[in-house]
Amino acid sequence: MTFSLAELLKDSAYKLTQFNATQIQALEASISLKVTEKSTAPYVTCLVRGKPIKLTPEEAVRQLFIMVLKDDLG
């Protein structure tokens, strides 16, 4: 099962227009779903800390900005 950022951001004010398609696809490819008794939540490995974190709309934008800083600005 795949999870898209568009699905995550559908009820938020965040947009993906400032990020390129490669960065969005890279983040979507790194999403894993953690299943618990009550729900299923998306997780991603933080690009700074290197540990799994729950992917919220704010965290998705944060991780994409980290990619921009690292890849585009060095």
N, C-alpha and C positions, 0 to 999 in steps of 0.2 A: 504494500500500500504506500503510495506517495503522498506527500503533503506539500502544498504550494504556499508560497508567501502571500499570494493574492487571497487565498482562503483565510489565512491568519489575519490579514489586515482589512478584511471586508467591512468590519464594524468599527474601524478606527479612523482617525483623521490622517493617518500616515499614508504617504504615496511613495511609489518606487521610481518616480520619473527622474530623479537625480542620479540614479545608479545605472550602470550599463548591464546589458543582458548577461554577460559572462559572469559578473559578480553575483547577480541574482541566481543564476543557475548553479554556481558553486555553492552558495549557501543552501539552496534547496536540496542539492545532492548530499549535503552533510547532515540533513535532518533525520533524526531517528525518533520513532514513536515509542514511548514508554507506557506500557499497559499496567494499570493498577486495578484493584477491585472496583473502584468507583468510576474511573475515567481513563481516557487515553490522552496523553499530553506529548507535544513535540519537544524534543531536546536537541541541542547542538553543542559541540565542543567549542568553548570560548577560545577565540583566536589569541587572546592575551594571557589568560590564566591557564589554558590547556585542560580545563576540566569541564564535565558536562553541566549545562545550565538549561533551565526551562526556557523555551522560546516564547516570549511574549511579543506583542507588536513593538514595544519599545526596545526590547533586546534584539529583535531582527534588524531594526534600523541601526542600532549601535554596532552590531557585527558587520553590517554593510559599510558603515563609515570607517571601521577599522580596516576593511579591505581596501577602501579608497586611499586611506592614509598610507598603508603598506605598499600597495601595488602601484598606484598612480603617482604618489608623492615621495615614495621611498622612505 
